[in-house]
Amino acid sequence: MPKIKKLPLNALELQQHPTLTALVSDEKFTQKKLPDIQFLSIEQLQCLLDSSPIPVLKSKKEGQYIALIIMPLIKIILSHNAAFKLIASLIIYDEAEPIISTLELIKPALLAPEFRSLLQQLHGRHNNAKSLNLAVPSKKQLSHLAQVSPSSIRGDKCI
């Protein structure tokens, strides 16, 4: 059974598992630069972290952990001026290979259909949130976070 540990995000020392490095070695992460997330509140950032616990192994070095998944979100969140106030949740496993396989192969395969229409879903959710009078970022801010043009976040075209 994995263990859960919480620690300050800025104190987190992560290195990537060598199997994970080999698995994703042919991938090119297309993010040119980190988006400016300074407009996000501490509560929003903590919510993002809470919904994304980091799967790790303990390292032989005290206080250091070995990441079992690629998590660009951590680097993005660390770019916020108040990142030092945030708490990360770690899920500490005993074995790497089944976790890496599950999270880097099976999970993306299960989520692929949802991500094909992500920008359209974002458009619909943004419109619904506004009609519900929820506090939401502007479409321009959302497009900045997604690193796409605002016109990319649109609904289905009627033919």
C-alpha positions in Angstrom: 0.0 0.0 0.0 1.5 3.4 -1.0 2.1 6.0 1.7 1.0 9.7 1.4 3.3 12.5 2.5 2.8 16.2 2.4 5.7 18.7 2.2 6.3 22.3 1.1 6.5 22.5 -2.7 9.7 24.6 -2.6 11.4 22.0 -0.4 10.6 19.1 -2.9 13.7 17.6 -4.4 12.7 15.4 -7.4 14.7 13.5 -9.9 13.2 11.5 -12.8 13.3 7.7 -12.7 15.7 6.3 -15.4 12.9 4.1 -16.8 10.7 7.1 -17.2 13.4 9.1 -18.9 14.0 6.2 -21.4 10.2 5.8 -22.0 9.7 9.5 -22.9 13.1 10.1 -24.6 11.6 10.5 -28.1 8.9 13.1 -26.9 9.2 16.7 -27.5 7.5 18.9 -25.0 6.2 21.9 -27.1 5.8 24.5 -24.4 8.1 27.3 -25.5 8.0 29.2 -22.2 6.2 28.9 -19.0 2.9 30.8 -19.0 2.5 33.7 -16.6 0.3 32.4 -13.8 0.7 35.3 -11.4 -3.0 36.1 -11.7 -3.9 32.7 -10.1 -4.7 32.8 -6.4 -2.9 30.7 -3.8 -6.2 28.8 -3.3 -6.3 28.0 -7.1 -2.7 26.8 -7.1 -3.2 24.7 -4.0 -6.3 23.2 -5.6 -4.3 22.2 -8.7 -1.6 20.6 -6.5 -4.2 18.8 -4.3 -5.8 17.3 -7.4 -2.4 16.1 -8.7 -0.5 14.1 -6.1 3.0 13.2 -7.2 3.8 9.5 -7.6 7.4 8.9 -6.3 9.9 6.4 -4.9 12.0 7.3 -1.9 15.6 8.0 -2.9 18.6 6.8 -0.9 19.4 10.5 -0.3 17.3 11.8 2.6 14.7 14.3 1.5 15.0 13.4 -2.2 12.4 11.6 -4.3 12.3 9.9 -7.6 9.4 10.9 -9.9 7.4 8.2 -11.6 5.5 10.5 -14.0 6.2 13.5 -16.1 4.5 16.5 -14.4 5.1 19.8 -16.1 2.4 21.3 -13.9 4.9 21.3 -11.0 7.4 23.5 -12.9 4.6 25.8 -13.9 3.3 26.2 -10.4 6.8 26.8 -9.1 7.1 29.8 -11.3 4.4 31.6 -9.2 5.7 34.2 -6.8 3.9 32.6 -3.9 4.9 28.9 -4.6 6.8 28.8 -1.3 3.4 28.9 0.5 2.1 25.7 -1.3 2.1 22.1 0.0 2.7 19.1 -2.4 1.3 15.7 -1.8 3.4 12.7 -2.6 2.3 9.2 -3.1 5.3 7.0 -2.2 5.4 3.6 -3.9 7.7 0.7 -3.4 8.0 -0.3 -7.0 8.5 1.8 -10.1 7.7 -0.2 -13.2 4.0 -1.0 -12.7 3.3 2.6 -11.7 5.2 4.1 -14.7 3.4 1.8 -17.1 0.0 2.5 -15.6 0.5 6.3 -15.5 2.4 6.9 -18.7 0.7 4.3 -21.0 -2.7 3.1 -19.7 -3.9 6.5 -18.2 -3.1 8.5 -21.4 -4.8 5.8 -23.5 -8.0 6.1 -21.3 -7.9 9.9 -21.4 -7.1 10.4 -25.1 -10.8 10.6 -26.3 -11.4 13.4 -23.8 -8.4 15.4 -24.8 -9.2 15.4 -28.5 -12.0 17.9 -27.8 -10.4 19.7 -24.8 -10.5 23.2 -26.3 -14.1 22.8 -27.3 -15.0 21.5 -23.8 -13.1 24.5 -22.4 -15.2 26.9 -24.5 -18.4 25.3 -23.3 -17.4 25.2 -19.7 -16.3 28.8 -19.8 -19.6 29.9 -21.3 -21.5 27.8 -18.7 -19.4 29.2 -15.8 -20.2 32.7 -16.9 -23.9 32.0 -17.1 -23.7 30.5 -13.6 -22.0 33.8 -12.4 -18.9 31.9 -11.4 -15.6 33.8 -11.0 -13.7 32.7 -14.1 -10.5 33.8 -15.9 -11.1 35.5 -19.2 -11.0 33.6 -22.4 -7.7 35.4 -23.1 -6.3 34.3 -19.8 -7.4 30.7 -20.5 -5.8 30.8 -24.0 -2.6 32.1 -22.4 -2.5 29.2 -20.0 -3.2 26.7 -22.8 -0.6 28.5 -25.0 -3.1 28.8 -27.9 -4.8 31.7 -29.5 -8.1 32.8 -28.0 -9.8 31.9 -31.3 -8.7 28.2 -30.7 -11.1 28.0 -27.7 -14.4 27.8 -29.6 -17.4 25.5 -29.8 -18.2 23.1 -32.6 -18.6 24.5 -36.0 -22.1 23.9 -37.5 -21.9 22.5 -41.0 
